[in-house]
Amino acid sequence: MSPSADAITPAEARVLAHLRRGCSNQGIATALVLSPRTVESHISNLLAKTGCGSRVQLLLWALELPSER
């Protein structure tokens, strides 16, 4: 779980910001005007980029990032 946060796209960063707030996929989709499937894709990409094995692991990784990300 050591990739740079710079490898994350702006769209993934927006999804990650909502994930950090505890939003569900549907909540993220509604807030960002995306389909739930698009949110799932962004989360899958984030899991692959970070090497996290679960959404919880991804959240813990994200909480270690500076808050502006």
HTML snippet that shows the backbone in 3Dmol.js (N, CA, C, O; Angstrom):
<script src="https://3Dmol.org/build/3Dmol-min.js"></script>
<div id="view" style="width:600px;height:400px;position:relative"></div>
<script>
const pdb = `
ATOM      1  N   MET A   1       0.825  -1.190   0.000  1.00  0.00           N
ATOM      2  CA  MET A   1       0.000   0.000   0.000  1.00  0.00           C
ATOM      3  C   MET A   1       0.868   1.252   0.000  1.00  0.00           C
ATOM      4  O   MET A   1       0.702   2.116   0.861  1.00  0.00           O
ATOM      5  N   SER A   2       1.779   1.361  -0.939  1.00  0.00           N
ATOM      6  CA  SER A   2       2.676   2.503  -0.898  1.00  0.00           C
ATOM      7  C   SER A   2       2.642   3.410  -2.114  1.00  0.00           C
ATOM      8  O   SER A   2       3.516   4.269  -2.224  1.00  0.00           O
ATOM      9  N   PRO A   3       1.698   3.282  -3.034  1.00  0.00           N
ATOM     10  CA  PRO A   3       1.737   4.180  -4.181  1.00  0.00           C
ATOM     11  C   PRO A   3       1.478   5.617  -3.771  1.00  0.00           C
ATOM     12  O   PRO A   3       0.830   5.895  -2.763  1.00  0.00           O
ATOM     13  N   SER A   4       1.998   6.509  -4.573  1.00  0.00           N
ATOM     14  CA  SER A   4       1.778   7.931  -4.317  1.00  0.00           C
ATOM     15  C   SER A   4       0.337   8.301  -4.596  1.00  0.00           C
ATOM     16  O   SER A   4      -0.287   7.768  -5.513  1.00  0.00           O
ATOM     17  N   ALA A   5      -0.177   9.204  -3.813  1.00  0.00           N
ATOM     18  CA  ALA A   5      -1.536   9.702  -4.051  1.00  0.00           C
ATOM     19  C   ALA A   5      -1.611  10.426  -5.385  1.00  0.00           C
ATOM     20  O   ALA A   5      -2.704  10.629  -5.913  1.00  0.00           O
ATOM     21  N   ASP A   6      -0.467  10.819  -5.941  1.00  0.00           N
ATOM     22  CA  ASP A   6      -0.440  11.502  -7.235  1.00  0.00           C
ATOM     23  C   ASP A   6      -0.886  10.587  -8.368  1.00  0.00           C
ATOM     24  O   ASP A   6      -1.291  11.076  -9.423  1.00  0.00           O
ATOM     25  N   ALA A   7      -0.821   9.263  -8.175  1.00  0.00           N
ATOM     26  CA  ALA A   7      -1.231   8.314  -9.215  1.00  0.00           C
ATOM     27  C   ALA A   7      -2.750   8.222  -9.326  1.00  0.00           C
ATOM     28  O   ALA A   7      -3.274   7.606 -10.254  1.00  0.00           O
ATOM     29  N   ILE A   8      -3.444   8.828  -8.389  1.00  0.00           N
ATOM     30  CA  ILE A   8      -4.902   8.790  -8.373  1.00  0.00           C
ATOM     31  C   ILE A   8      -5.447   9.893  -9.271  1.00  0.00           C
ATOM     32  O   ILE A   8      -5.008  11.040  -9.196  1.00  0.00           O
ATOM     33  N   THR A   9      -6.405   9.537 -10.120  1.00  0.00           N
ATOM     34  CA  THR A   9      -7.002  10.525 -11.026  1.00  0.00           C
ATOM     35  C   THR A   9      -7.893  11.487 -10.240  1.00  0.00           C
ATOM     36  O   THR A   9      -8.292  11.185  -9.115  1.00  0.00           O
ATOM     37  N   PRO A  10      -8.205  12.643 -10.828  1.00  0.00           N
ATOM     38  CA  PRO A  10      -9.119  13.576 -10.150  1.00  0.00           C
ATOM     39  C   PRO A  10     -10.482  12.945  -9.841  1.00  0.00           C
ATOM     40  O   PRO A  10     -11.050  13.199  -8.778  1.00  0.00           O
ATOM     41  N   ALA A  11     -11.004  12.138 -10.745  1.00  0.00           N
ATOM     42  CA  ALA A  11     -12.297  11.484 -10.506  1.00  0.00           C
ATOM     43  C   ALA A  11     -12.192  10.506  -9.339  1.00  0.00           C
ATOM     44  O   ALA A  11     -13.088  10.449  -8.497  1.00  0.00           O
ATOM     45  N   GLU A  12     -11.111   9.741  -9.284  1.00  0.00           N
ATOM     46  CA  GLU A  12     -10.901   8.813  -8.180  1.00  0.00           C
ATOM     47  C   GLU A  12     -10.739   9.566  -6.863  1.00  0.00           C
ATOM     48  O   GLU A  12     -11.206   9.110  -5.819  1.00  0.00           O
ATOM     49  N   ALA A  13     -10.077  10.717  -6.915  1.00  0.00           N
ATOM     50  CA  ALA A  13      -9.884  11.527  -5.705  1.00  0.00           C
ATOM     51  C   ALA A  13     -11.221  12.022  -5.163  1.00  0.00           C
ATOM     52  O   ALA A  13     -11.422  12.069  -3.950  1.00  0.00           O
ATOM     53  N   ARG A  14     -12.129  12.390  -6.057  1.00  0.00           N
ATOM     54  CA  ARG A  14     -13.456  12.838  -5.609  1.00  0.00           C
ATOM     55  C   ARG A  14     -14.209  11.693  -4.934  1.00  0.00           C
ATOM     56  O   ARG A  14     -14.847  11.888  -3.900  1.00  0.00           O
ATOM     57  N   VAL A  15     -14.132  10.505  -5.518  1.00  0.00           N
ATOM     58  CA  VAL A  15     -14.769   9.330  -4.923  1.00  0.00           C
ATOM     59  C   VAL A  15     -14.127   9.035  -3.568  1.00  0.00           C
ATOM     60  O   VAL A  15     -14.824   8.752  -2.594  1.00  0.00           O
ATOM     61  N   LEU A  16     -12.823   9.101  -3.512  1.00  0.00           N
ATOM     62  CA  LEU A  16     -12.099   8.825  -2.274  1.00  0.00           C
ATOM     63  C   LEU A  16     -12.468   9.822  -1.177  1.00  0.00           C
ATOM     64  O   LEU A  16     -12.577   9.450  -0.009  1.00  0.00           O
ATOM     65  N   ALA A  17     -12.658  11.074  -1.546  1.00  0.00           N
ATOM     66  CA  ALA A  17     -13.051  12.091  -0.564  1.00  0.00           C
ATOM     67  C   ALA A  17     -14.400  11.739   0.062  1.00  0.00           C
ATOM     68  O   ALA A  17     -14.585  11.906   1.268  1.00  0.00           O
ATOM     69  N   HIS A  18     -15.332  11.258  -0.741  1.00  0.00           N
ATOM     70  CA  HIS A  18     -16.643  10.861  -0.211  1.00  0.00           C
ATOM     71  C   HIS A  18     -16.539   9.574   0.610  1.00  0.00           C
ATOM     72  O   HIS A  18     -17.235   9.409   1.612  1.00  0.00           O
ATOM     73  N   LEU A  19     -15.673   8.676   0.180  1.00  0.00           N
ATOM     74  CA  LEU A  19     -15.442   7.453   0.934  1.00  0.00           C
ATOM     75  C   LEU A  19     -14.904   7.793   2.328  1.00  0.00           C
ATOM     76  O   LEU A  19     -15.295   7.178   3.320  1.00  0.00           O
ATOM     77  N   ARG A  20     -14.014   8.769   2.389  1.00  0.00           N
ATOM     78  CA  ARG A  20     -13.448   9.206   3.671  1.00  0.00           C
ATOM     79  C   ARG A  20     -14.535   9.748   4.603  1.00  0.00           C
ATOM     80  O   ARG A  20     -14.405   9.680   5.825  1.00  0.00           O
ATOM     81  N   ARG A  21     -15.591  10.279   4.027  1.00  0.00           N
ATOM     82  CA  ARG A  21     -16.701  10.819   4.822  1.00  0.00           C
ATOM     83  C   ARG A  21     -17.684   9.728   5.239  1.00  0.00           C
ATOM     84  O   ARG A  21     -18.653  10.001   5.948  1.00  0.00           O
ATOM     85  N   GLY A  22     -17.434   8.484   4.797  1.00  0.00           N
ATOM     86  CA  GLY A  22     -18.288   7.373   5.186  1.00  0.00           C
ATOM     87  C   GLY A  22     -19.464   7.138   4.272  1.00  0.00           C
ATOM     88  O   GLY A  22     -20.397   6.424   4.641  1.00  0.00           O
ATOM     89  N   CYS A  23     -19.444   7.718   3.093  1.00  0.00           N
ATOM     90  CA  CYS A  23     -20.561   7.553   2.152  1.00  0.00           C
ATOM     91  C   CYS A  23     -20.570   6.149   1.544  1.00  0.00           C
ATOM     92  O   CYS A  23     -19.525   5.533   1.336  1.00  0.00           O
ATOM     93  N   SER A  24     -21.766   5.669   1.270  1.00  0.00           N
ATOM     94  CA  SER A  24     -21.933   4.408   0.541  1.00  0.00           C
ATOM     95  C   SER A  24     -21.699   4.660  -0.949  1.00  0.00           C
ATOM     96  O   SER A  24     -21.611   5.808  -1.385  1.00  0.00           O
ATOM     97  N   ASN A  25     -21.600   3.586  -1.717  1.00  0.00           N
ATOM     98  CA  ASN A  25     -21.452   3.744  -3.173  1.00  0.00           C
ATOM     99  C   ASN A  25     -22.622   4.536  -3.747  1.00  0.00           C
ATOM    100  O   ASN A  25     -22.430   5.419  -4.583  1.00  0.00           O
ATOM    101  N   GLN A  26     -23.839   4.217  -3.295  1.00  0.00           N
ATOM    102  CA  GLN A  26     -25.017   4.935  -3.793  1.00  0.00           C
ATOM    103  C   GLN A  26     -24.953   6.397  -3.382  1.00  0.00           C
ATOM    104  O   GLN A  26     -25.296   7.276  -4.172  1.00  0.00           O
ATOM    105  N   GLY A  27     -24.520   6.668  -2.162  1.00  0.00           N
ATOM    106  CA  GLY A  27     -24.383   8.048  -1.693  1.00  0.00           C
ATOM    107  C   GLY A  27     -23.355   8.823  -2.501  1.00  0.00           C
ATOM    108  O   GLY A  27     -23.568   9.987  -2.840  1.00  0.00           O
ATOM    109  N   ILE A  28     -22.241   8.171  -2.807  1.00  0.00           N
ATOM    110  CA  ILE A  28     -21.201   8.801  -3.623  1.00  0.00           C
ATOM    111  C   ILE A  28     -21.745   9.079  -5.020  1.00  0.00           C
ATOM    112  O   ILE A  28     -21.542  10.159  -5.575  1.00  0.00           O
ATOM    113  N   ALA A  29     -22.438   8.091  -5.579  1.00  0.00           N
ATOM    114  CA  ALA A  29     -23.006   8.233  -6.927  1.00  0.00           C
ATOM    115  C   ALA A  29     -23.975   9.409  -6.983  1.00  0.00           C
ATOM    116  O   ALA A  29     -23.940  10.205  -7.921  1.00  0.00           O
ATOM    117  N   THR A  30     -24.825   9.512  -5.994  1.00  0.00           N
ATOM    118  CA  THR A  30     -25.800  10.604  -5.949  1.00  0.00           C
ATOM    119  C   THR A  30     -25.100  11.952  -5.826  1.00  0.00           C
ATOM    120  O   THR A  30     -25.433  12.894  -6.545  1.00  0.00           O
ATOM    121  N   ALA A  31     -24.139  12.047  -4.925  1.00  0.00           N
ATOM    122  CA  ALA A  31     -23.431  13.312  -4.686  1.00  0.00           C
ATOM    123  C   ALA A  31     -22.636  13.768  -5.903  1.00  0.00           C
ATOM    124  O   ALA A  31     -22.556  14.963  -6.188  1.00  0.00           O
ATOM    125  N   LEU A  32     -22.050  12.814  -6.616  1.00  0.00           N
ATOM    126  CA  LEU A  32     -21.192  13.164  -7.757  1.00  0.00           C
ATOM    127  C   LEU A  32     -21.908  13.047  -9.100  1.00  0.00           C
ATOM    128  O   LEU A  32     -21.298  13.250 -10.150  1.00  0.00           O
ATOM    129  N   VAL A  33     -23.185  12.723  -9.069  1.00  0.00           N
ATOM    130  CA  VAL A  33     -23.998  12.543 -10.275  1.00  0.00           C
ATOM    131  C   VAL A  33     -23.318  11.526 -11.216  1.00  0.00           C
ATOM    132  O   VAL A  33     -23.034  11.798 -12.382  1.00  0.00           O
ATOM    133  N   LEU A  34     -23.081  10.349 -10.638  1.00  0.00           N
ATOM    134  CA  LEU A  34     -22.496   9.226 -11.367  1.00  0.00           C
ATOM    135  C   LEU A  34     -23.401   8.019 -11.185  1.00  0.00           C
ATOM    136  O   LEU A  34     -24.270   8.017 -10.313  1.00  0.00           O
ATOM    137  N   SER A  35     -23.203   7.004 -11.996  1.00  0.00           N
ATOM    138  CA  SER A  35     -23.922   5.757 -11.769  1.00  0.00           C
ATOM    139  C   SER A  35     -23.198   4.994 -10.658  1.00  0.00           C
ATOM    140  O   SER A  35     -21.991   5.153 -10.478  1.00  0.00           O
ATOM    141  N   PRO A  36     -23.929   4.174  -9.922  1.00  0.00           N
ATOM    142  CA  PRO A  36     -23.269   3.358  -8.897  1.00  0.00           C
ATOM    143  C   PRO A  36     -22.167   2.475  -9.494  1.00  0.00           C
ATOM    144  O   PRO A  36     -21.150   2.222  -8.848  1.00  0.00           O
ATOM    145  N   ARG A  37     -22.373   2.014 -10.717  1.00  0.00           N
ATOM    146  CA  ARG A  37     -21.360   1.175 -11.382  1.00  0.00           C
ATOM    147  C   ARG A  37     -20.071   1.959 -11.629  1.00  0.00           C
ATOM    148  O   ARG A  37     -18.980   1.403 -11.505  1.00  0.00           O
ATOM    149  N   THR A  38     -20.181   3.233 -11.973  1.00  0.00           N
ATOM    150  CA  THR A  38     -18.993   4.064 -12.175  1.00  0.00           C
ATOM    151  C   THR A  38     -18.243   4.223 -10.858  1.00  0.00           C
ATOM    152  O   THR A  38     -17.013   4.171 -10.829  1.00  0.00           O
ATOM    153  N   VAL A  39     -18.973   4.415  -9.782  1.00  0.00           N
ATOM    154  CA  VAL A  39     -18.342   4.516  -8.459  1.00  0.00           C
ATOM    155  C   VAL A  39     -17.622   3.212  -8.142  1.00  0.00           C
ATOM    156  O   VAL A  39     -16.486   3.232  -7.669  1.00  0.00           O
ATOM    157  N   GLU A  40     -18.270   2.082  -8.396  1.00  0.00           N
ATOM    158  CA  GLU A  40     -17.636   0.777  -8.171  1.00  0.00           C
ATOM    159  C   GLU A  40     -16.343   0.654  -8.975  1.00  0.00           C
ATOM    160  O   GLU A  40     -15.347   0.130  -8.475  1.00  0.00           O
ATOM    161  N   SER A  41     -16.357   1.132 -10.211  1.00  0.00           N
ATOM    162  CA  SER A  41     -15.156   1.078 -11.051  1.00  0.00           C
ATOM    163  C   SER A  41     -14.030   1.919 -10.466  1.00  0.00           C
ATOM    164  O   SER A  41     -12.877   1.489 -10.430  1.00  0.00           O
ATOM    165  N   HIS A  42     -14.371   3.117 -10.008  1.00  0.00           N
ATOM    166  CA  HIS A  42     -13.357   3.974  -9.400  1.00  0.00           C
ATOM    167  C   HIS A  42     -12.776   3.326  -8.143  1.00  0.00           C
ATOM    168  O   HIS A  42     -11.568   3.372  -7.915  1.00  0.00           O
ATOM    169  N   ILE A  43     -13.642   2.727  -7.337  1.00  0.00           N
ATOM    170  CA  ILE A  43     -13.157   2.070  -6.122  1.00  0.00           C
ATOM    171  C   ILE A  43     -12.293   0.866  -6.473  1.00  0.00           C
ATOM    172  O   ILE A  43     -11.273   0.629  -5.825  1.00  0.00           O
ATOM    173  N   SER A  44     -12.682   0.109  -7.480  1.00  0.00           N
ATOM    174  CA  SER A  44     -11.861  -1.022  -7.931  1.00  0.00           C
ATOM    175  C   SER A  44     -10.494  -0.552  -8.402  1.00  0.00           C
ATOM    176  O   SER A  44      -9.476  -1.170  -8.092  1.00  0.00           O
ATOM    177  N   ASN A  45     -10.475   0.547  -9.157  1.00  0.00           N
ATOM    178  CA  ASN A  45      -9.196   1.096  -9.621  1.00  0.00           C
ATOM    179  C   ASN A  45      -8.344   1.548  -8.445  1.00  0.00           C
ATOM    180  O   ASN A  45      -7.132   1.332  -8.431  1.00  0.00           O
ATOM    181  N   LEU A  46      -8.979   2.176  -7.458  1.00  0.00           N
ATOM    182  CA  LEU A  46      -8.252   2.621  -6.273  1.00  0.00           C
ATOM    183  C   LEU A  46      -7.687   1.433  -5.498  1.00  0.00           C
ATOM    184  O   LEU A  46      -6.556   1.488  -5.015  1.00  0.00           O
ATOM    185  N   LEU A  47      -8.463   0.369  -5.378  1.00  0.00           N
ATOM    186  CA  LEU A  47      -7.980  -0.832  -4.699  1.00  0.00           C
ATOM    187  C   LEU A  47      -6.754  -1.384  -5.413  1.00  0.00           C
ATOM    188  O   LEU A  47      -5.776  -1.760  -4.767  1.00  0.00           O
ATOM    189  N   ALA A  48      -6.800  -1.435  -6.744  1.00  0.00           N
ATOM    190  CA  ALA A  48      -5.676  -1.953  -7.521  1.00  0.00           C
ATOM    191  C   ALA A  48      -4.446  -1.050  -7.387  1.00  0.00           C
ATOM    192  O   ALA A  48      -3.329  -1.539  -7.216  1.00  0.00           O
ATOM    193  N   LYS A  49      -4.650   0.251  -7.465  1.00  0.00           N
ATOM    194  CA  LYS A  49      -3.528   1.193  -7.393  1.00  0.00           C
ATOM    195  C   LYS A  49      -2.862   1.210  -6.023  1.00  0.00           C
ATOM    196  O   LYS A  49      -1.647   1.380  -5.922  1.00  0.00           O
ATOM    197  N   THR A  50      -3.651   1.034  -4.976  1.00  0.00           N
ATOM    198  CA  THR A  50      -3.109   1.114  -3.621  1.00  0.00           C
ATOM    199  C   THR A  50      -2.643  -0.234  -3.086  1.00  0.00           C
ATOM    200  O   THR A  50      -1.878  -0.297  -2.123  1.00  0.00           O
ATOM    201  N   GLY A  51      -3.107  -1.311  -3.712  1.00  0.00           N
ATOM    202  CA  GLY A  51      -2.773  -2.633  -3.216  1.00  0.00           C
ATOM    203  C   GLY A  51      -3.629  -3.040  -2.027  1.00  0.00           C
ATOM    204  O   GLY A  51      -3.350  -4.043  -1.371  1.00  0.00           O
ATOM    205  N   CYS A  52      -4.664  -2.268  -1.750  1.00  0.00           N
ATOM    206  CA  CYS A  52      -5.571  -2.582  -0.650  1.00  0.00           C
ATOM    207  C   CYS A  52      -6.441  -3.772  -1.040  1.00  0.00           C
ATOM    208  O   CYS A  52      -6.797  -3.942  -2.206  1.00  0.00           O
ATOM    209  N   GLY A  53      -6.774  -4.581  -0.058  1.00  0.00           N
ATOM    210  CA  GLY A  53      -7.575  -5.766  -0.325  1.00  0.00           C
ATOM    211  C   GLY A  53      -9.045  -5.591  -0.062  1.00  0.00           C
ATOM    212  O   GLY A  53      -9.844  -6.469  -0.389  1.00  0.00           O
ATOM    213  N   SER A  54      -9.421  -4.462   0.528  1.00  0.00           N
ATOM    214  CA  SER A  54     -10.834  -4.257   0.850  1.00  0.00           C
ATOM    215  C   SER A  54     -11.120  -2.760   0.930  1.00  0.00           C
ATOM    216  O   SER A  54     -10.215  -1.927   0.980  1.00  0.00           O
ATOM    217  N   ARG A  55     -12.403  -2.460   0.941  1.00  0.00           N
ATOM    218  CA  ARG A  55     -12.847  -1.065   1.072  1.00  0.00           C
ATOM    219  C   ARG A  55     -12.384  -0.472   2.411  1.00  0.00           C
ATOM    220  O   ARG A  55     -12.021   0.702   2.484  1.00  0.00           O
ATOM    221  N   VAL A  56     -12.400  -1.288   3.454  1.00  0.00           N
ATOM    222  CA  VAL A  56     -11.959  -0.817   4.769  1.00  0.00           C
ATOM    223  C   VAL A  56     -10.472  -0.481   4.737  1.00  0.00           C
ATOM    224  O   VAL A  56     -10.056   0.550   5.264  1.00  0.00           O
ATOM    225  N   GLN A  57      -9.681  -1.337   4.129  1.00  0.00           N
ATOM    226  CA  GLN A  57      -8.250  -1.066   3.995  1.00  0.00           C
ATOM    227  C   GLN A  57      -8.026   0.207   3.193  1.00  0.00           C
ATOM    228  O   GLN A  57      -7.162   1.015   3.533  1.00  0.00           O
ATOM    229  N   LEU A  58      -8.806   0.387   2.128  1.00  0.00           N
ATOM    230  CA  LEU A  58      -8.700   1.586   1.309  1.00  0.00           C
ATOM    231  C   LEU A  58      -9.042   2.823   2.136  1.00  0.00           C
ATOM    232  O   LEU A  58      -8.372   3.850   2.026  1.00  0.00           O
ATOM    233  N   LEU A  59     -10.064   2.728   2.947  1.00  0.00           N
ATOM    234  CA  LEU A  59     -10.449   3.846   3.800  1.00  0.00           C
ATOM    235  C   LEU A  59      -9.324   4.187   4.778  1.00  0.00           C
ATOM    236  O   LEU A  59      -9.001   5.361   4.962  1.00  0.00           O
ATOM    237  N   LEU A  60      -8.736   3.188   5.395  1.00  0.00           N
ATOM    238  CA  LEU A  60      -7.626   3.439   6.323  1.00  0.00           C
ATOM    239  C   LEU A  60      -6.458   4.093   5.601  1.00  0.00           C
ATOM    240  O   LEU A  60      -5.818   4.998   6.136  1.00  0.00           O
ATOM    241  N   TRP A  61      -6.178   3.631   4.376  1.00  0.00           N
ATOM    242  CA  TRP A  61      -5.108   4.235   3.564  1.00  0.00           C
ATOM    243  C   TRP A  61      -5.447   5.696   3.284  1.00  0.00           C
ATOM    244  O   TRP A  61      -4.591   6.571   3.409  1.00  0.00           O
ATOM    245  N   ALA A  62      -6.681   5.953   2.908  1.00  0.00           N
ATOM    246  CA  ALA A  62      -7.115   7.305   2.558  1.00  0.00           C
ATOM    247  C   ALA A  62      -7.062   8.235   3.761  1.00  0.00           C
ATOM    248  O   ALA A  62      -6.742   9.415   3.618  1.00  0.00           O
ATOM    249  N   LEU A  63      -7.367   7.726   4.923  1.00  0.00           N
ATOM    250  CA  LEU A  63      -7.364   8.572   6.123  1.00  0.00           C
ATOM    251  C   LEU A  63      -5.954   9.032   6.493  1.00  0.00           C
ATOM    252  O   LEU A  63      -5.793   9.988   7.251  1.00  0.00           O
ATOM    253  N   GLU A  64      -4.945   8.364   5.968  1.00  0.00           N
ATOM    254  CA  GLU A  64      -3.561   8.773   6.215  1.00  0.00           C
ATOM    255  C   GLU A  64      -3.102   9.855   5.258  1.00  0.00           C
ATOM    256  O   GLU A  64      -2.043  10.448   5.460  1.00  0.00           O
ATOM    257  N   LEU A  65      -3.891  10.129   4.204  1.00  0.00           N
ATOM    258  CA  LEU A  65      -3.535  11.170   3.234  1.00  0.00           C
ATOM    259  C   LEU A  65      -3.831  12.550   3.803  1.00  0.00           C
ATOM    260  O   LEU A  65      -4.672  12.692   4.691  1.00  0.00           O
ATOM    261  N   PRO A  66      -3.143  13.566   3.295  1.00  0.00           N
ATOM    262  CA  PRO A  66      -3.503  14.938   3.701  1.00  0.00           C
ATOM    263  C   PRO A  66      -4.968  15.204   3.345  1.00  0.00           C
ATOM    264  O   PRO A  66      -5.468  14.678   2.351  1.00  0.00           O
ATOM    265  N   SER A  67      -5.640  15.999   4.131  1.00  0.00           N
ATOM    266  CA  SER A  67      -7.080  16.185   3.978  1.00  0.00           C
ATOM    267  C   SER A  67      -7.494  16.862   2.690  1.00  0.00           C
ATOM    268  O   SER A  67      -8.654  16.730   2.299  1.00  0.00           O
ATOM    269  N   GLU A  68      -6.614  17.581   2.005  1.00  0.00           N
ATOM    270  CA  GLU A  68      -7.011  18.236   0.749  1.00  0.00           C
ATOM    271  C   GLU A  68      -7.164  17.265  -0.386  1.00  0.00           C
ATOM    272  O   GLU A  68      -7.685  17.656  -1.431  1.00  0.00           O
ATOM    273  N   ARG A  69      -6.741  16.008  -0.257  1.00  0.00           N
ATOM    274  CA  ARG A  69      -6.837  14.992  -1.309  1.00  0.00           C
ATOM    275  C   ARG A  69      -8.179  14.409  -1.319  1.00  0.00           C
ATOM    276  O   ARG A  69      -8.465  13.532  -2.134  1.00  0.00           O
TER     277      ARG A  69
END
`;
const viewer = $3Dmol.createViewer("view");
viewer.addModel(pdb, "pdb");
viewer.setStyle({}, {cartoon: {color: "spectrum"}});
viewer.zoomTo();
viewer.render();
</script>
